[in-house]
Amino acid sequence: RDQGLPILPAGAPLAVDGVLLAQSRAGLVAVDFRSGKRVWMQGRLAESALVDNDDRQAPDEMPHPLDMLFTDATTATLASDGRLVFAVESPPTVGRPESSRNRLRRLGRPTPGQTINNNLVAYEIASGQQRWQLPREDEETTGRWYLGSPLPLGDELFVLVEERQQIRLDVLAADS
């Protein structure tokens, strides 16, 4: 319900070498500071823009097109090592609220028993080209869930991962 409070997004933009990087409804966007023009955009349209709404649902139970940007800090948070920007991308069905009562409790995490993965993705800041993605397309996974964007430190990334109901800290090479 509207309580007269400001609504803030779950993530914040990231500034790197004159480029502003932010998650948007359309995906990850890079904007040039000086010109204000979009340099590149990667991602997909928000799931809510592509879903047919069920006419039987009450209006307050239907997802809002911007829900994930304001409630899912896992996919809204970015990190960078100065050359690459790192983002967690969730499948469009994860976190879709079933009703307004469940909205805060369920967004950003798979339902217990689901074996879906989210992806940790690295894009080149200069071009927007995808450098790598985990899990890799040919890799078999069993419900790996990245709990947020990584912490870049030197040439390594530190990222929390939940897999098989255990949480661990993975250390990755930033260029991998």
Buried (B, 14 or more C-beta within 10 A) or exposed (E): EEEEEEEEBBBEEBEBEEBBBBBBBEBBBBBEEEEEEEBBEBBEEBBBEEBEEEEEEEEEBBBBBBBBBBBBBBBBBBBBBEBBBBBBBBBBEBBBBEEBEEBEEBBBBBEEEEEBBBBBBBBBBBEBEEBBBBBEEEEEBEBBBBBBBBBBEEEBBEBBBBBEEEEEEBEBEBEE
